[in-house]
């Protein structure tokens, strides 16, 4: 399989990546391939990944505490142990942030999605959109990072016929995000199988139409940074 790059690259732009898969499919393991990351670990994956912990900087949910702090950290991340800023940010996972932080904030500390009103779900929609757009701005318009990678569980699925990204069951089925409006690369990792799908967004009038290809290689963010030219906004 060969993925083509666009002819023009804006050197100030990085890659915006979405990595989706089931529990145990190797999403957190792929973080090892990311150059100089800061992991925002809502899923406690780094705490249980003994091999990766010594070499990867991360903040836990208890460190981040709230959605407001998450946004502040994205804008002004702490330096890595060597005193330099991180090359990229990884949110692991967006699903855990929604389930364990956002729902709790919206319900005033009362727990899960149960009992959320229509107005509450509207706020969920807005909060997620704002997070996506903030990440896209930081990696594209501001060129602050070489990459930002958002990790989701299988609650995030792609409609192959339309190229739309559906967030559910945490998010009602009527709430859609077209992958082409946000991500350069969308990877779907399958459990117990190295095969995954990559959606590589192309520029031009059909940017919202995603081209899906299959690849048997494990996700490798470091490789993508050199293999793919990012799309000029």
Secondary structure, 3 states (H helix, E strand, C coil): CCCCCCCCCCCCCCEEEEEEECCCCCCHHHHHHCCCEEEEECCCHHHHCHHHHCCCEEEEHHHHCCHHHHHHHHHCCCCCCCCCCCCEEEEECHHHHHHHHHHHHHCCCCCCCCCCCHHHHHHHHHHHHHHHHHHHHHHHHCCCCCEEEEEECCCEEEECCCCEEEECCCCCCCCEEEHHHCCCEEEEECCCCCCEEEEECCCCCCCCCCEEEEECCCCCHHHHHHHCCCCCC
